[in-house]
Amino acid sequence: MGHQSRKLLIIDDDTIVRQNIVAYLEDSGFQVYQAADGPAGLASFREYKPDLVLTDLRMPVIDGLQVLRSIHEESPDAAVIVISGAGVISDVVEALRLGASDYLIKPVVDMEMLVHSVRKTLEAKELQVQNRQYREELELANRDLKDHLRILERDQQAGRHVQQRLLPPKVADRGEYQICQRVVPSLFLSGDFLDHAYITQRYLAFYVADVSGHGASSAFVTIWLKHLVYWMVRDEGLFSTEASFELGTDDMLRQINEELHDTQLNHHLTFFVGVIDTHTNELHYSVAGHLPMPVLVSNGRAEFLEGKGKPVGIFKDVSWEIYRQRLPEDFSLACFSDGVLEILPPEGLEEKEAKLLELLTQSDGTLDNICELLALDRIEEAPDDIAIMTVSKGHQT
């Protein structure tokens, strides 16, 4: 809004001074009202609601200080310039204390100085109004944000509850074998997931998956993954026969890869999937871009399993190599997501893997002891999701 459309009110009992000011301000493009004393000025203020008031301090009946006080009681944000004669500086100080925006000394010789003061005061008032509007808009936005955050928090809590319910038990005995797991999310929802199944009382299948990204979208993929693998085991008989034991890890990864491309979830996964024939103690497994490799702990030694393969969900029509290994009679196989590497002190990947192997060599292979050596309980904020699963025989938690 330009100054030319602003309304001004001049209150002064000196007719000549008042009319000179009114004439000059009108020539400067302002819409100007005038009053000859305090009571008339207050009445005009209430009627016209001007953007700016110029009032003399020394007037009969109601002086300028009383006018100023009344205006600010009715409209605290009103802009007022006081005009004072020589010798009443104390009144000027009081006027400023009461909220006057500026003051001028009579006689006003330089009318351009008056116009400059008017424009400066109007600009300051406009800025004040804009700032108040911004604060109100910001407060409204903050309230909306808090409401959205509360909704998001409830959604996150519900999502975390679902995700935790879908995780397998923390400790599960399957014949002579025991499986233990722990997931430490870096955010409220985790992109890491693990699961296991004991099929036909013979084949012990398990996997650790790390979904790309973080937060709700990654957690959604873990929920989708849980149901997809459950369907493959229940309805398609995955790992339920000797033939499926032989080829199942590759079949599982290929089907997940195909489903990811078809559903266009815009995520990929790193994956380790293994299955043990509990009758023969033979392990078959496949690796899909997963680091670090699981660590086999047995007879005081710790060593990484061998293997490599492309991540799931990036390439179409890809297959995965199936690795085979005879397991010792007593062993613990520790599987990790790559978040565990982030909490190890060395800088390089090879050094981190060497440190992990050193810690596992010192461990007894149980999940509790591994978590203690990794100081998981002392981590205040994990830099990445951490998932750990141990599959053991002859070891206790």
N, C-alpha and C positions, 0 to 999 in steps of 0.2 A: 504494500500500500504506500503511495507517494505522500510526501508531506503536504502537498497541495490539497488533499482531501481531508486533512486533519482539522478537528474543531478546537479552537482556543477560547478561553474565557479570561477577560481582563477585568480585574476588580480594583478600582482606584477612585478615591473621592475627589481627586484633582482632575477636573473635566478636561482641561487643555492637554495635560500629560496623557490622560487616558485616550482621548481622541487621536492624538498624534501616534500613539502606539498602535491603536486599532487600524488607522489608515495605512501605516507602514506595513503592518503584518498582512493586511488584506491585499496590498500591492504585491506582497511576496507570495501570494497564492493561497493563504490560509483562510479558512472560514472562521470568522471571529465574532464572539458575543462579548457584551460589556455590561458591567454593573457599577453603580456609583457608591456602593457601600457594602459592608459585610453581609447584612441580612439579604439584600438583593442578590449578592454574589452567591450565597449558599442556595437560594431559590433557583437561580439560573443553573448552578451546578447540578442540582437534582433534576431539572427539566431537560437540559441539553446534553448532559453526560459528556462533557468535553474531554479531549485527550490530554489537555494540558491547561493548568490554571496559572495565571500571573497575578499576584496580589500584592498590593502595597501593605506595609506593616502598620503604618500610622494612619488609622481611620477612626472616625467616631462610631459610637454604638457598639460595634464589634470590631476589634482590631484584627490585623492580619494573622497574629498568632492564634487567636481564637478560631478564625476562619480555617487556618491550616489544621488545627487540632480537630475541628468538626469534620472536615473533608476526610482526614485519615481515619477517623472513627467509622465513617460510613463507607469509605473505599480505601483500604490500606495501601493499595498499589497505585493510587492516583499520583500523577506527576504534578508538582507544584514548584514554580519559581517565585521567590520573594523579591520585592523591590523595596529597598530601604534608603532613607535619607541619611546624610552624614550624621555621625554622633550616636547612632543606635546599633553599633556593632554587636553589643551584647544581645540585642534582639535577633540579629542575624544568626549568632551562635545558637540561640535557643531554637530558632526556626529550623536550622540544620539538624539539631538534635531531635526535633519533632518529625523529621522526614522530608524536609524540603530538598528538592533535587539540585538547586542552584540559587544563587542570589546575585542581584545587580544593585549598583549604587545609583541613587538619584543625584542629579538629573541624568537621564540616559541620553548622552550626547551622540554616541556612535550607535545608530540603529542597526547597523550590520552586526555589531557585537550582540545585540538583542536577538536578531534572527539566528545567529550562530548558536547562542545558548538554547534557543527554542528547539532548533534542529537536533542539537546534541542531546538534549533531554528526551526528545521524542524517540531518537534512535536507541538511547539507553532503556527507555520504557519498552520499546518494541523487542529489544534483546531480552529484557527481563520476562516479558510475556512468552517469547519463544522458549526461553530456558525453562520456564514453568511448564509449558506444554510438553517440552522434551522430557522433563522429570516425570510428569504425569504419564506420558507414553511409556517411559522406561519402567516406571513402577507397574503399569499395567502389563507390559511385556514380561517383567520379572514375575508377576503373579501368574501369568499364563505359563511361563517357563517352569515355575515351581509346580504348577498343576500337571504339566506334561511330564516333569521329572518324577512326580509321585506316581503317575500312571505308568511311566516307563519302569520305575522301580518295582511296582507291583507285577508288571509283565515279566521283568527280569527274575523276580522271585519265583513266579509261577514257572518260568522256563527252567530255572535252576532246579526247582523241585522235580519237574518232569525228568530233566536230565539225570539227576541223582537217582531217581526211581528206576531209570533204565540201566544204570550201572549194575554189574553183577555184585554179589555179596563181597565184602572186604576180605573174607576168608572162606574158602570152600574146599571141602575134602571130596575128592573123586577117586574112590578106590584107594590105592597106595599113594596117590598124587594129591598135592595140595596147591591151590592157586590163591594168591593174595594180590590185592591191588590197592593203589592210592592215586588220586588225581588232585593236583594242586592247581586251581585256575589262576591265571594272572588277572583276569577280569571276573565279573560276577558269573558270566557264562564261559564255558570252556570250549575250545576247538579241538581238544584232545578227547579221545574215547577209546575204551578197551572193553573186551567182552570175552567170554569163553563158553563152551558147551561140552557136555559129556554125552556122546551119542552112541546108542546101542550098547551102553555099558562097556565100550571098548575104545572108541576114538575120542581123544581129548583135544578139541580144537580151540584155538585162542588167537586173538589179534590185538594189535595196538595201532591206532590210526591217528594221524595229525592232520586236521583240516586246515587249509590255507586261510589266513585272515584271523580275525578275533571277533568276539561279541556274539550278538544274537543270530546273525546269518550263519556263522560257522557252527554255532550250537545246533541250529536247525538241521544242518547237514548230518551232525552226529546222530540226531534222533531218526532222521531218514535212514541212515546207515544201519542203525540197530534193527529197524523193522525189515529192511531189505534182507539182511543176513539171516534174521530169524525166519523169514519166508523161504529163503533158499534152503535152510536146514530142515524146516518142518515140511514144506510142500514139495521141494525138489530132491530131498534126500541127500543133501550135501554131506560128505564125510560119513555116510552111514554104511558104506560097503567098501570092500577092498579096492575096487576099481576107483571109487571116489577118493579114497585115501591116497591112491597113487597120483591122481591128477587134480584133486580138488582145490588145492591152493591156487593154481593157475586159473581153473574154472571160476573160482570165486572172484578173483581180481578182474578177470575179463568181463564178467557180468556186471560188476560194480562200475567198471569203466564205461561200458555201454550204456548203463542207466544214467550215469552222470552226463554223458553227451546228449542223451535223449531228453532228459528233464531240464537241461540248460540251467543248472544251479549256479554256474559261474564260480565254482570252487574246484580245486584239485586236492588230492590227498596223498600223503606219504603213508606207507602201510608196511607192516610186518604181519604175516599170517602163518601160523604153524599148526600142525596136527600131529599128535603122538598116538601111535598104536600101543596101547597100554599092555597088550599081550606080548609084544616083542620089544618094547622100549625104543622103537625107531621113530625118529622125528623127520617129517617132511615139511618144508617151508618155502615161502617165496618172499621176495623183497621188492618193494615198489618205492624206490627213492628214499628209503627210510634210514635215518641216522639218529643216534648211534646204533650199530648192530647189537642184538642181544648178547649178553655175556654169560657164558657157561662156567659155573663155579663148581668145582669137584676136587676132592682130595687136596685142598689147600692151593689149588691153582685156579686162575681165572683167564679166560680167553674169549675173544670175540668170535661169533659165528662168521662164516664167510658168506658173501652174497651181494648181489646188486640187481637193479632193475629200474625201469622208468616209473615215475609217479603215476598215480591213477587219475584220470580225468583230463589229461592234456592231449594225448595222442589217441587216434582211433585205430582199431584193428591191430592192437598190440598184444603180445603174450608175454608171460613171465616164466623164467626158468624155475624149475622145482629142484631144490637142494635136499639132500638126504644125509642123515647122520644118526649113527647108533649112539644112544645116550648111555652114560655110566649107570650103574645100579643105584648109586646115591649121587644126586646132583641138585643144583638150583640153576634155573635159567632166568636171568633178570632181563626184562625188556623195558626199554625207556622210550619216551618221546624226546625230540631234540631239545625241549626246554631244559632238560637236565644239564646240557652242555653250557647253557647260559650262566649257571650258578657255579661253575668250576672256574678257579682263578686263572689258569693259563690263557694266553691270548689266541694262539692258533688252534685249528681243528685237531691236528695230529697230537698236539700237546694236551688238549682237553681230553681226547680219547685215551691217551696214555695215563692221565690222572685218574680217569674213571676206572680204568683197568687196575691201577694201583690200589684204589679204594676197595674195589671188589675182591682183590687178592687178600686184603686185610679182613674182609667180612666173613661171616659164617654162612652167607647166602640167604639169610632170612630177610624179609621185607623190613621189619623193624630195625634190624641192625644196619641195613643199607641206608635207610632214611636217616638213622642216627649219624652215620659216617658222612652223609651228604649235608647234614645240619638242616634238614628241611623244616623242622619245627622252629628254627631261629630265623627263617626268611620272613621279613616283614611284608615285602611286596615282590612277588615273583616277576621277573622280566618277561617270561613267557609261560604258557601252560606247561605243566609237568605231569606226565603220567608214568607210573611205574607198575609193572606186573611181574611177579615171580611165579614160576611154575617149578615145583620141586618134588623130589622123591627122596625120602629118608632125611629131609630137613624139616624142622619145626619152626613156626613163627615165634 
